[in-house]
Amino acid sequence: MEVKIQGFVGIHKVAFTAEGVTLLVGKNAAGKSSTALAIAAAVTGEMTPIPGIKKNAATYFVNRRASQASVEIKSSEGIIIATWPDCKCTTDGNPISADFTAAGIEKISAMSSQRERASYLSRYLFAMPVREEFVEALEGLDPQRIDKVWEEIQVNRDWDITHSKYMDVGKRHKGEWASVAGEPFGIKKAESWFPPSWEDSMDAMSEETLLGALTQERENLEALISSEAVSRSEVERLKGIIAKRTVLDQAIPGRIQDFENELQALLTKRPSMPPANPMQSRHDCPHCGKAISIGTLHHGGYSVSVYEDISKEESSKRLKDISTIDGRIGFLNGEIQKLKHNRQQEEFQISQSFKAEEELAKLGPVSDGQNSKAIEAARNQIRLSENRFSAWKTKRTADHHFKEILAVSQIVKALAADGVRAWKLKKSIDAFNAKLAELSTLANWGKVSIGTDFLPFFVTPNGEFPFGALSTSEQFRTNITIQAAITSMGASRVMIVDGAEVLDKDGRRGLFRILTRMKKTIKPIVCMTVTEPDKDPPPDLSKLKIGKTVWIQDGESHPNN
């Protein structure tokens, strides 16, 4: 692997070929850490590898004596070229790459929260639960619901996002339960909560049963109200008929008889009256041949008389007499019909009034209050049934939300960082700790392990110590052991170690034993400060046949002499 760096932070020009384990040595501020940082940026693609520095401040990475910084890393499989301050990284082929841990950018010991450390380990140890493990953690829940949650995890690609969503769902159901119950939610309270008007018998009832009873009671009330209205209306109608009763006019039969007698006399007289204009009605008798007059009577029929020749005055007189009699006949007919009709109406009204009295007697008193009491009782029953249905509905709604709260609580617990992920992570950590123990033994230093809070600790003959209580050298050995274990388990092809000068000679030998085992698949690059090279010369890895040593001075690389 060929490395060329120009103008990056404290570097002027560095170039070397990484063979086996590459040891970069030099005095303080010589450019070793800048070299490590430049390589880390290129192989991870993180163009601002220092926390707090953003791309708009990328001139920080350019040496003050240069206008541009660049890193080129070339292998037989590909090439990486990174430049600053434009923060561009281009690749060709399948170049060497590394994750943040292998590149020395990320350390679990620097993480302050257990959640962050758990997430870190889950990612690097491939410790995310599979679907079968998630289903097992949610035993008892509806399979379709579990499938839905699992699908959300896959879509979000983040358990924490899905966990946050279901936390909100749980809060919403608790709020809705409180709104339905009218009091704050509490798990113990919700387990035995009942509405104020609850009856024990309602527990076995269904919505259909309660609504059916309520519908029947409403129909009964409508029937009572309708019956009450019909009865009152009928009484008023019958009373109205009785009130219209009149006394028969006893004079009507006599007047009818008088009119009929007069009419009969006129009808008898009318045919015998001579015609008013004989000439208009002159005919020859078909029997004797004599002249005859045929006239039309007012009431129907014909009159026949011997034709006679009369004067105009006589004709006018006859016409007047005929008109007078015909008019009287018409008047009498009309009066007789009118009197008879009035008589029939009077008789009908009187008959109807007596029938109305009989029907009214059968109905009996309407305003005795019995119907009103029945109606009020029916209304009270409906109010009772409505309250019972409302209580039943409230109880069922509250129970639904409580059931959802319990189910969502189970989902939230499984999704939480200390849920099924922690369970899976613990299994993975057991295997990871075995790997750490193996590397610790290889390095011949204290055993490094990950504790239950996901913090590393170091075991020495004097006891077991958390990371914060370790010396600088012990912390370095702890970090290196974890870094080497994670790097060897992943796809990284470079491992960058800076600050190895904190190790004594035995510690360095342990470090190189670990890296020598890894060098077949990974290019280890180690930076170490040497303050007095004459008195304490750096290891010559070429002579040790495990790699090479490169001297860095004043921002430039030199062969190690």
C-alpha positions as CSV (number, residue, x, y, z in Angstrom):
1,M,0.0,0.0,0.0
2,E,1.6,3.3,-1.2
3,V,0.8,6.4,0.8
4,K,1.5,10.0,-0.4
5,I,0.5,13.0,1.7
6,Q,1.1,16.7,0.9
7,G,0.2,19.9,2.8
8,F,-2.1,18.2,5.4
9,V,-2.1,20.0,8.8
10,G,1.5,19.6,10.0
11,I,2.8,17.7,7.0
12,H,4.8,19.1,4.2
13,K,5.4,15.9,2.3
14,V,5.2,12.3,3.5
15,A,5.5,9.2,1.3
16,F,6.0,5.5,2.2
17,T,5.0,2.0,1.3
18,A,3.1,0.2,4.1
19,E,4.6,-3.3,4.4
20,G,3.3,-5.6,7.2
21,V,3.2,-3.4,10.3
22,T,4.3,0.1,9.5
23,L,5.7,2.1,12.4
24,L,5.8,5.9,12.1
25,V,8.2,7.4,14.6
26,G,9.5,10.9,15.3
27,K,9.8,13.6,17.9
28,N,6.8,15.6,19.2
29,A,5.0,17.7,16.5
30,A,6.9,16.0,13.8
31,G,3.8,15.2,11.8
32,K,3.0,11.6,12.9
33,S,-0.5,12.3,14.2
34,S,-1.2,14.4,11.1
35,T,-0.1,11.4,9.0
36,A,-2.4,9.1,10.9
37,L,-5.3,11.6,10.6
38,A,-4.8,12.1,6.9
39,I,-4.9,8.3,6.3
40,A,-7.9,7.9,8.5
41,A,-9.8,10.6,6.6
42,A,-9.0,9.0,3.2
43,V,-9.8,5.3,4.1
44,T,-13.1,6.2,6.0
45,G,-14.2,8.9,3.6
46,E,-14.8,11.2,6.6
47,M,-13.3,14.4,5.2
48,T,-13.6,16.3,8.6
49,P,-12.3,13.6,11.0
50,I,-11.9,16.0,13.9
51,P,-15.1,16.6,15.9
52,G,-16.3,20.2,15.8
53,I,-14.7,21.0,12.5
54,K,-17.2,21.3,9.6
55,K,-16.5,21.5,5.9
56,N,-16.8,25.3,5.8
57,A,-13.8,25.3,8.1
58,A,-11.8,22.7,6.2
59,T,-8.9,25.1,5.6
60,Y,-7.8,23.9,9.1
61,F,-6.6,20.7,7.4
62,V,-4.4,22.6,4.9
63,N,-0.8,23.4,6.0
64,R,-0.3,27.1,6.4
65,R,2.6,26.9,3.8
66,A,0.3,25.1,1.2
67,S,-2.8,26.1,-0.7
68,Q,-4.1,22.6,-0.9
69,A,-3.8,19.3,1.0
70,S,-4.0,15.9,-0.6
71,V,-3.7,12.2,0.3
72,E,-3.2,9.4,-2.2
73,I,-3.5,5.8,-1.1
74,K,-2.8,3.2,-3.8
75,S,-3.0,-0.5,-3.7
76,S,-3.1,-3.2,-6.3
77,E,-6.9,-3.2,-6.2
78,G,-7.6,0.5,-6.3
79,I,-6.8,4.1,-5.4
80,I,-8.1,6.8,-3.1
81,I,-7.4,10.5,-3.6
82,A,-8.6,13.0,-1.0
83,T,-8.2,16.8,-1.2
84,W,-8.8,19.8,1.0
85,P,-10.2,22.4,1.5
86,D,-12.7,21.2,-1.1
87,C,-13.2,18.0,1.0
88,K,-13.4,15.8,-2.1
89,C,-12.7,12.1,-2.0
90,T,-12.5,10.1,-5.2
91,T,-11.9,6.4,-5.6
92,D,-11.2,4.1,-8.4
93,G,-11.5,0.3,-8.3
94,N,-11.7,-1.4,-4.9
95,P,-9.4,0.7,-2.7
96,I,-8.4,0.0,0.8
97,S,-11.0,1.2,3.4
98,A,-11.6,1.2,7.1
99,D,-14.4,1.9,9.6
100,F,-14.1,4.6,12.2
101,T,-12.9,2.2,14.9
102,A,-10.1,0.7,12.8
103,A,-9.1,4.2,11.7
104,G,-8.8,5.3,15.4
105,I,-11.5,7.9,15.1
106,E,-14.1,6.2,17.3
107,K,-13.5,4.6,20.7
108,I,-16.1,3.1,23.0
109,S,-14.2,4.4,26.1
110,A,-14.9,7.9,25.0
111,M,-18.7,7.4,24.9
112,S,-20.6,8.9,27.9
113,S,-23.9,7.1,27.7
114,Q,-24.7,3.4,28.0
115,R,-27.2,3.8,25.1
116,E,-24.4,5.1,22.8
117,R,-22.1,2.3,23.8
118,A,-24.8,-0.3,23.3
119,S,-25.5,1.1,19.8
120,Y,-21.8,1.1,19.0
121,L,-21.3,-2.5,20.0
122,S,-24.5,-3.7,18.3
123,R,-23.3,-2.1,15.1
124,Y,-19.7,-3.5,15.2
125,L,-20.6,-6.9,16.6
126,F,-23.5,-7.4,14.2
127,A,-25.6,-7.9,17.3
128,M,-28.9,-6.6,16.0
129,P,-31.8,-9.1,16.7
130,V,-33.2,-11.1,13.8
131,R,-36.9,-11.4,13.2
132,E,-37.3,-14.7,15.1
133,E,-35.7,-13.2,18.2
134,F,-37.9,-10.1,18.0
135,V,-41.0,-12.3,17.7
136,E,-39.9,-14.4,20.7
137,A,-39.6,-11.2,22.8
138,L,-43.2,-10.2,21.9
139,E,-44.7,-13.6,22.7
140,G,-48.5,-13.3,23.2
141,L,-49.0,-10.3,20.8
142,D,-50.9,-10.6,17.6
143,P,-48.5,-11.9,14.9
144,Q,-49.8,-9.3,12.4
145,R,-49.0,-6.5,14.8
146,I,-45.5,-7.9,15.3
147,D,-45.0,-8.1,11.6
148,K,-46.0,-4.5,11.3
149,V,-43.5,-3.3,13.9
150,W,-40.7,-5.4,12.4
151,E,-41.5,-3.9,8.9
152,E,-41.2,-0.4,10.5
153,I,-37.8,-1.3,11.9
154,Q,-36.6,-2.3,8.5
155,V,-38.1,0.8,6.8
156,N,-36.6,3.2,9.4
157,R,-33.4,1.2,9.6
158,D,-33.2,2.5,13.1
159,W,-34.6,0.8,16.2
160,D,-34.5,4.0,18.2
161,I,-36.7,5.8,15.7
162,T,-39.3,3.0,15.9
163,H,-38.9,2.9,19.7
164,S,-39.6,6.7,19.9
165,K,-42.7,6.3,17.7
166,Y,-44.2,3.6,19.9
167,M,-43.4,5.7,23.0
168,D,-45.6,8.4,21.5
169,V,-48.3,5.8,20.7
170,G,-48.3,4.7,24.3
171,K,-48.6,8.3,25.5
172,R,-51.5,8.9,23.2
173,H,-53.4,5.9,24.4
174,K,-52.8,6.9,28.0
175,G,-54.1,10.3,27.2
176,E,-57.2,8.9,25.5
177,W,-57.8,6.5,28.5
178,A,-57.7,9.5,30.8
179,S,-60.1,11.4,28.6
180,V,-62.5,8.5,28.5
181,A,-62.3,7.7,32.2
182,G,-62.2,11.4,33.3
183,E,-59.2,10.8,35.6
184,P,-55.4,10.5,35.2
185,F,-54.1,7.1,33.9
186,G,-52.5,4.7,36.3
187,I,-51.6,1.1,35.6
188,K,-53.2,-0.3,38.9
189,K,-56.2,2.0,38.5
190,A,-56.8,1.0,34.9
191,E,-56.7,-2.7,35.8
192,S,-59.9,-2.4,38.0
193,W,-61.5,0.8,36.7
194,F,-65.3,0.9,36.2
195,P,-67.6,3.8,35.2
196,P,-69.8,5.2,38.0
197,S,-73.0,3.7,36.7
198,W,-71.5,0.3,35.9
199,E,-73.5,-2.9,36.8
200,D,-71.9,-6.3,37.2
201,S,-74.5,-7.8,34.8
202,M,-73.3,-5.5,32.0
203,D,-70.0,-7.3,31.8
204,A,-71.6,-10.2,29.9
205,M,-73.7,-8.0,27.6
206,S,-72.9,-7.1,24.1
207,E,-73.4,-3.9,22.2
208,E,-76.1,-5.5,20.1
209,T,-78.0,-6.6,23.2
210,L,-77.9,-3.2,24.8
211,L,-78.8,-1.3,21.6
212,G,-81.6,-3.8,20.9
213,A,-83.2,-3.2,24.3
214,L,-82.8,0.6,23.9
215,T,-84.4,0.5,20.5
216,Q,-87.3,-1.5,21.8
217,E,-87.8,0.9,24.7
218,R,-87.8,3.9,22.3
219,E,-90.4,2.2,20.1
220,N,-92.6,1.5,23.2
221,L,-92.4,5.2,24.2
222,E,-93.3,6.3,20.6
223,A,-96.3,3.9,20.7
224,L,-97.5,5.3,24.1
225,I,-97.1,8.9,22.9
226,S,-98.9,8.0,19.6
227,S,-101.7,6.3,21.5
228,E,-102.1,9.3,23.8
229,A,-102.3,11.6,20.9
230,V,-104.9,9.4,19.0
231,S,-107.1,9.2,22.1
232,R,-107.2,12.9,22.7
233,S,-107.8,13.6,19.1
234,E,-110.7,11.2,18.9
235,V,-112.4,12.7,22.0
236,E,-112.1,16.1,20.5
237,R,-113.6,14.9,17.2
238,L,-116.6,13.2,18.9
239,K,-117.3,16.2,21.1
240,G,-117.2,18.3,18.0
241,I,-119.8,16.1,16.3
242,I,-122.1,16.2,19.4
243,A,-121.8,20.0,19.6
244,K,-123.2,20.3,16.1
245,R,-126.4,18.4,17.0
246,T,-129.6,20.4,16.0
247,V,-133.4,19.9,16.5
248,L,-135.4,18.8,13.5
249,D,-137.4,21.6,11.9
250,Q,-140.9,20.3,12.2
251,A,-142.3,22.7,9.6
252,I,-140.2,21.2,6.8
253,P,-142.5,18.2,6.0
254,G,-145.5,20.4,5.8
255,R,-143.8,22.9,3.5
256,I,-142.6,20.1,1.3
257,Q,-146.2,18.7,1.1
258,D,-147.6,22.1,0.2
259,F,-145.0,22.6,-2.5
260,E,-145.7,19.2,-3.9
261,N,-149.5,19.7,-4.0
262,E,-149.0,23.1,-5.8
263,L,-146.5,21.5,-8.2
264,Q,-148.9,18.7,-9.0
265,A,-151.7,21.1,-9.8
266,L,-149.5,23.1,-12.1
267,L,-148.2,20.0,-13.8
268,T,-151.8,19.0,-14.4
269,K,-152.8,22.4,-15.7
270,R,-149.8,22.9,-18.0
271,P,-150.6,20.4,-20.8
272,S,-154.0,21.9,-21.3
273,M,-152.8,25.4,-22.0
274,P,-153.1,26.5,-25.6
275,P,-149.8,27.1,-27.5
276,A,-148.5,30.6,-27.7
277,N,-147.6,30.5,-31.4
278,P,-149.7,27.9,-33.2
279,M,-148.0,28.5,-36.6
280,Q,-144.7,27.4,-35.3
281,S,-146.2,24.1,-34.0
282,R,-148.8,23.4,-36.7
283,H,-149.0,19.8,-37.9
284,D,-151.5,17.6,-39.7
285,C,-153.0,14.9,-37.6
286,P,-151.9,11.5,-39.0
287,H,-155.3,10.1,-38.1
288,C,-157.9,12.6,-39.2
289,G,-155.9,15.0,-41.3
290,K,-157.0,18.0,-39.4
291,A,-154.6,20.8,-38.3
292,I,-153.2,20.4,-34.8
293,S,-150.7,22.2,-32.6
294,I,-147.9,20.3,-30.7
295,G,-146.1,22.0,-27.8
296,T,-143.2,21.1,-25.5
297,L,-143.9,21.1,-21.8
298,H,-141.4,22.7,-19.3
299,H,-141.2,19.6,-17.2
300,G,-141.0,17.3,-20.2
301,G,-143.4,15.7,-22.6
302,Y,-145.7,17.3,-25.2
303,S,-149.1,19.0,-25.4
304,V,-151.5,18.4,-28.4
305,S,-154.4,20.7,-29.2
306,V,-156.6,21.6,-32.3
307,Y,-154.8,24.2,-34.3
308,E,-156.4,27.6,-34.1
309,D,-155.5,30.9,-35.7
310,I,-155.0,33.6,-33.0
311,S,-154.0,37.3,-32.9
312,K,-150.7,38.6,-31.9
313,E,-152.0,40.0,-28.7
314,E,-153.5,36.6,-27.8
315,S,-150.2,34.9,-28.6
316,S,-148.3,37.3,-26.3
317,K,-150.8,36.7,-23.5
318,R,-150.5,32.9,-23.9
319,L,-146.7,33.1,-23.9
320,K,-146.7,35.1,-20.7
321,D,-149.1,32.6,-19.0
322,I,-146.9,29.6,-20.1
323,S,-143.7,31.3,-18.9
324,T,-145.3,32.1,-15.5
325,I,-146.4,28.5,-14.9
326,D,-143.1,27.0,-16.2
327,G,-141.1,29.3,-13.9
328,R,-143.3,28.4,-10.9
329,I,-142.9,24.7,-11.7
330,G,-139.1,25.1,-11.8
331,F,-139.0,27.1,-8.6
332,L,-141.2,24.5,-6.8
333,N,-139.0,21.6,-8.0
334,G,-135.9,23.4,-6.7
335,E,-137.4,24.2,-3.3
336,I,-138.7,20.7,-2.8
337,Q,-135.2,19.3,-3.5
338,K,-133.6,21.8,-1.2
339,L,-135.9,21.1,1.7
340,K,-135.5,17.4,1.3
341,H,-131.7,17.7,1.2
342,N,-131.7,19.9,4.3
343,R,-134.0,17.4,6.0
344,Q,-131.6,14.5,5.2
345,Q,-128.6,16.5,6.5
346,E,-130.3,17.3,9.8
347,E,-131.3,13.6,10.2
348,F,-127.7,12.5,9.4
349,Q,-126.1,15.0,11.8
350,I,-128.5,14.0,14.6
351,S,-127.8,10.3,13.9
352,Q,-124.0,10.9,13.9
353,S,-124.1,12.9,17.2
354,F,-125.9,10.0,19.0
355,K,-123.3,7.5,17.6
356,A,-120.6,9.9,18.8
357,E,-122.1,9.9,22.3
358,E,-122.0,6.1,22.3
359,E,-118.3,6.0,21.2
360,L,-117.3,8.7,23.7
361,A,-118.9,6.7,26.4
362,K,-116.9,3.6,25.3
363,L,-113.5,5.6,25.4
364,G,-114.0,6.6,29.0
365,P,-112.0,9.5,30.6
366,V,-108.7,10.3,28.8
367,S,-107.3,12.8,31.2
368,D,-107.0,10.5,34.2
369,G,-103.1,10.6,34.1
370,Q,-102.6,6.9,33.4
371,N,-101.1,7.4,30.0
372,S,-99.0,10.3,31.2
373,K,-97.5,8.1,33.9
374,A,-96.8,5.3,31.5
375,I,-95.1,7.8,29.2
376,E,-92.9,9.2,32.0
377,A,-92.0,5.7,33.2
378,A,-91.0,4.8,29.6
379,R,-88.8,7.9,29.4
380,N,-87.2,7.1,32.7
381,Q,-86.4,3.6,31.4
382,I,-84.9,5.0,28.3
383,R,-82.7,7.3,30.3
384,L,-81.6,4.4,32.4
385,S,-80.8,2.3,29.4
386,E,-78.9,5.1,27.7
387,N,-76.8,5.5,30.9
388,R,-76.2,1.8,30.9
389,F,-75.2,1.7,27.3
390,S,-73.0,4.8,27.8
391,A,-71.3,3.1,30.7
392,W,-70.8,-0.1,28.8
393,K,-69.4,1.9,25.8
394,T,-67.1,3.9,28.1
395,K,-65.8,0.7,29.8
396,R,-65.2,-1.0,26.5
397,T,-63.4,2.1,25.1
398,A,-61.2,2.4,28.3
399,D,-60.5,-1.3,28.2
400,H,-59.5,-1.0,24.5
401,H,-57.0,1.8,25.3
402,F,-55.7,-0.1,28.3
403,K,-55.2,-3.2,26.2
404,E,-53.3,-1.1,23.6
405,I,-51.2,0.5,26.4
406,L,-50.2,-3.0,27.6
407,A,-49.4,-4.2,24.1
408,V,-47.5,-1.0,23.2
409,S,-45.6,-1.1,26.5
410,Q,-44.4,-4.6,25.6
411,I,-43.4,-3.4,22.1
412,V,-41.6,-0.3,23.7
413,K,-39.8,-2.6,26.1
414,A,-38.6,-4.9,23.3
415,L,-37.5,-1.9,21.1
416,A,-35.6,-0.1,23.9
417,A,-31.9,-0.1,24.0
418,D,-32.0,-2.4,27.1
419,G,-34.6,-4.6,25.5
420,V,-34.2,-7.4,22.9
421,R,-31.2,-5.6,21.5
422,A,-29.4,-5.7,24.9
423,W,-30.3,-9.4,25.2
424,K,-28.8,-10.1,21.8
425,L,-25.9,-7.8,22.5
426,K,-25.1,-9.6,25.7
427,K,-24.9,-12.9,23.8
428,S,-22.6,-11.2,21.3
429,I,-20.5,-9.6,24.0
430,D,-19.9,-13.0,25.6
431,A,-18.3,-14.1,22.3
432,F,-16.5,-10.7,22.0
433,N,-15.1,-10.9,25.5
434,A,-13.7,-14.3,24.5
435,K,-11.9,-12.6,21.6
436,L,-10.7,-9.8,23.8
437,A,-9.3,-12.4,26.3
438,E,-7.5,-14.2,23.5
439,L,-5.8,-10.9,22.3
440,S,-5.0,-9.9,25.9
441,T,-3.3,-13.3,26.4
442,L,-1.4,-12.9,23.1
443,A,-0.2,-9.4,24.2
444,N,0.6,-10.7,27.6
445,W,-1.1,-7.9,29.5
446,G,-4.1,-7.7,31.7
447,K,-7.4,-9.1,30.4
448,V,-9.6,-6.5,28.7
449,S,-13.4,-7.1,28.9
450,I,-16.7,-5.3,28.3
451,G,-19.0,-5.1,31.4
452,T,-22.7,-5.1,31.8
453,D,-22.9,-1.4,31.4
454,F,-20.9,-1.8,28.1
455,L,-17.9,0.0,29.6
456,P,-14.5,-1.6,29.2
457,F,-12.6,-2.7,32.2
458,F,-9.1,-4.1,32.8
459,V,-8.2,-7.1,34.9
460,T,-4.8,-7.2,36.6
461,P,-3.4,-9.3,39.4
462,N,-4.4,-6.5,41.7
463,G,-8.1,-6.7,40.7
464,E,-10.7,-5.6,38.2
465,F,-10.7,-1.9,37.3
466,P,-13.2,0.2,35.3
467,F,-11.7,2.2,32.5
468,G,-11.8,5.5,34.3
469,A,-9.6,4.1,37.1
470,L,-6.9,2.9,34.8
471,S,-3.5,4.4,34.2
472,T,-2.8,6.0,30.8
473,S,-0.9,2.9,29.7
474,E,-3.7,0.6,30.8
475,Q,-6.3,2.7,29.1
476,F,-4.2,2.6,25.9
477,R,-3.9,-1.2,26.1
478,T,-7.6,-1.5,26.7
479,N,-8.5,0.7,23.7
480,I,-6.0,-1.1,21.4
481,T,-7.3,-4.6,22.4
482,I,-10.9,-3.5,21.6
483,Q,-9.8,-1.8,18.4
484,A,-7.9,-4.8,17.2
485,A,-10.8,-7.2,18.0
486,I,-13.4,-5.1,16.2
487,T,-11.0,-4.5,13.2
488,S,-10.3,-8.2,12.8
489,M,-14.1,-9.0,12.9
490,G,-15.0,-6.5,10.2
491,A,-14.1,-5.6,6.6
492,S,-11.5,-2.9,7.4
493,R,-8.1,-3.4,5.7
494,V,-6.2,-0.7,7.7
495,M,-5.8,-0.2,11.4
496,I,-4.3,3.1,12.7
497,V,-2.8,3.3,16.2
498,D,-1.5,6.7,17.5
499,G,0.2,7.4,20.8
500,A,2.0,4.1,21.2
501,E,4.8,5.8,23.2
502,V,2.8,5.4,26.3
503,L,3.7,1.7,26.3
504,D,6.9,0.4,27.8
505,K,9.0,-2.2,25.9
506,D,6.9,-5.1,27.1
507,G,3.7,-3.3,26.2
508,R,5.1,-2.5,22.7
509,R,6.0,-6.2,22.2
510,G,2.5,-7.1,23.2
511,L,1.1,-4.6,20.7
512,F,3.3,-5.9,17.8
513,R,2.3,-9.4,18.6
514,I,-1.3,-8.5,18.1
515,L,-0.6,-6.5,14.9
516,T,1.7,-9.2,13.5
517,R,-1.2,-11.7,13.7
518,M,-3.4,-9.2,11.8
519,K,-1.0,-8.1,9.1
520,K,-1.9,-10.8,6.6
521,T,-5.3,-9.2,5.9
522,I,-4.9,-5.7,7.5
523,K,-2.3,-3.0,7.1
524,P,-1.5,-1.8,10.7
525,I,0.0,1.7,11.0
526,V,1.4,2.7,14.4
527,C,2.5,6.2,15.4
528,M,5.0,6.5,18.3
529,T,6.9,9.5,19.7
530,V,10.6,9.1,20.2
531,T,12.1,12.0,22.2
532,E,15.7,10.8,22.3
533,P,16.3,8.4,19.4
534,D,20.0,8.0,20.3
535,K,19.4,6.9,23.8
536,D,16.1,5.0,23.1
537,P,16.1,4.1,19.5
538,P,12.7,3.0,18.0
539,P,12.1,-0.6,17.0
540,D,13.4,-1.4,13.6
541,L,10.5,-3.6,12.2
542,S,12.5,-4.5,9.1
543,K,15.1,-6.2,11.2
544,L,12.3,-7.9,13.2
545,K,10.9,-9.0,9.8
546,I,7.3,-7.8,10.7
547,G,7.2,-4.6,8.7
548,K,9.0,-1.3,8.4
549,T,9.8,1.8,10.4
550,V,9.5,5.3,8.9
551,W,11.0,8.4,10.5
552,I,8.9,11.6,10.4
553,Q,10.6,14.9,10.9
554,D,9.5,18.4,10.2
555,G,6.5,17.2,8.3
556,E,8.5,14.9,6.0
557,S,9.2,11.2,5.9
558,H,12.7,9.7,5.9
559,P,14.0,6.2,6.0
560,N,14.7,5.0,9.5
561,N,18.5,5.0,9.9
